[in-house]
């Protein structure tokens, strides 16, 4: 894949910066060049996102894959695609909302995140100078 489109919400969100940093680190670990010109942002207004997605897709016609900030954005994109392009989101909403699509999703078990959160907090209380780092495993979900 030469041109991977990344679609994120407005830059003002903390999750935006964390997810984008992770994506950039992944590119770097594969020795690939990360092109910020392939990052598009959406407003946080869900009603206007559909029109924004249509504009993004018409302007970025040469993308070979798409990374969406979450599964809802990925589904909006999927419903507007005119060609078959691999797309991946985050959150695995499929376990709560059944739908038919070729969407790939990353699922990080909510319980694991919660356990790590409490563990990090308790360790921080015990030793405020200790760096807290947890590595969570994720699962790739494919809905055929």
C-alpha positions, 0 to 999 in steps of 0.5 A: 500500500503506497497511500494510506488515508487516515481519517481522524476527528478534530485535532483538539481531542486527546485521543486524536493525538494518541492514536495519530502518534501510534500510527506514526510510530507503526509506520516508522517501525516498518520503515515506511514514510508517514505522509501527513498529507494523507491525514484528514480530520472530521468535525466532532459534529456527527451530522456534518461528518457524512458530507465531510467524508464525501469531500475527503473521499472525492479529493483523495481518490488514489488511496489504497487503504484507510485507517479510521479513528473508530468503527463509526467513522469507518462505517460512514466511510464504507457507506460512501466508498465507490471502490473496494478499499481495505478499511480498519477502525477501532472499537469493535462495535460489531459485538454490540451493533450487528451489521454487514460489511468488510470492515476490519476492527481493532478490539482491545478488551475493555476489562483489560484497559480497566484493570491496567488503569486501576493497577497503574493508579495503585502503583503510582500511589505506592511509588509516585516516581515509577514510570507506568507502562502497560502493553495491552494485547488487541484482537483484529476482527474481520466481518465478512 
